[in-house]
């Protein structure tokens, strides 16, 4: 007999089915609760709410496990490339050689953006945050491809939008950096691979030759893989909820970029490096900052620490920490901020406050140090995260459309004033 959950409300018993996932995760399906009983569930921040069934990414926060489509993040990080992982997330299976070549080719063909889009950059001030620029420009892509307005078009038409997005987002991102410097934009070079192409658009200048360092390109590809998806996080849920209104994919991804920008989510990578710099400039006393993080009257939080789902090591943080050492070694960089980060991590992991709350370093704790080592400016860190997360957002959106999810529309418990009579302005 299948498992059910019983709720007793006002003396009445209601029975609801239990859904079991492929990794034995269990959820009570309360979709008929309100219809039958008049009650809704209340769960601020959706801490305990499964918004969907999904076959894309599995994570076990207690055990520190993360896998994409069944493949462990450790193995993918070691053996695959970012575009292979993008294919896996979006299509559900690892590509064979021919499928990967086709996928690569389809993306390569679309790396240029309409020349008219360059004019948008002139309207942004040089100090515009590149996340704001990227979100706006991704949304505006929809105006260049009006046929993309209908998310239920043929599979080929949807694929075209997907290729365009994966191809153009790095171009738009690199151009936002060039715009901040008031330098001429650099066009994509399609003989390069995805990460190399991004690096040359970011760093080459007309006045000198730019040589791509393979260590840097590989590190970037690894970071993109580690960021590629993370199930129903704030930005992926945003993409799904915007897409559930049948808004087009460009608009949905642009909303995801906005959600990612916040320092409690993807914006943490910028906040971490700023925090580590502050600690260094303040004499390097990590205990002082741990005390601040523990003080409930102080708004300071240890950025890059803690996670809604991981109550153990974030497996991505382990991989990034190791990569951080390797990349800095290979590039011959000695970054004092890395020493501060390691001291801070050690002290936090031994501190009762962090132990009790199961707060561990997350993906963002060490990623900024690598980005910095490979020359990415701090305000571009979250943009790097967005490029990496793009296939995950697309996969989440595609699954939501293909499984015909209803429009996302939570309920509330109203706590405002009861019905009252309007008072004329002259009498107030
Ligand atoms: N520093 C100090 N205390 C913390 C931290 C932190 N970084 N994170 C959580 N806590 C404490 C909270 O104060 C709370 O303590 P309490 O029980 O005494 O009230 C307890 O740990 C639980 O924290 P919540 O905020 O309830 O946990 P939640 O799941 O809502 O938040 C979050 C998770 C937002 C990631 C949080 O840990 C945080 O703010 N971390 C710093 C920002 C960060 O690194 N974000 C990146 C996350 S990874 C990503 O999105 C890519």
Boltz pocket constraint, residues with backbone or C-beta under 6 A from the ligand:
constraints:
  - pocket:
      binder: B
      contacts: [[A, 45], [A, 263], [A, 264], [A, 265], [A, 266], [A, 268], [A, 293], [A, 294], [A, 300], [A, 301], [A, 302], [A, 303], [A, 304], [A, 305], [A, 306], [A, 307], [A, 308], [A, 309], [A, 357], [A, 359], [A, 362], [A, 363], [A, 364]]
      max_distance: 6.0
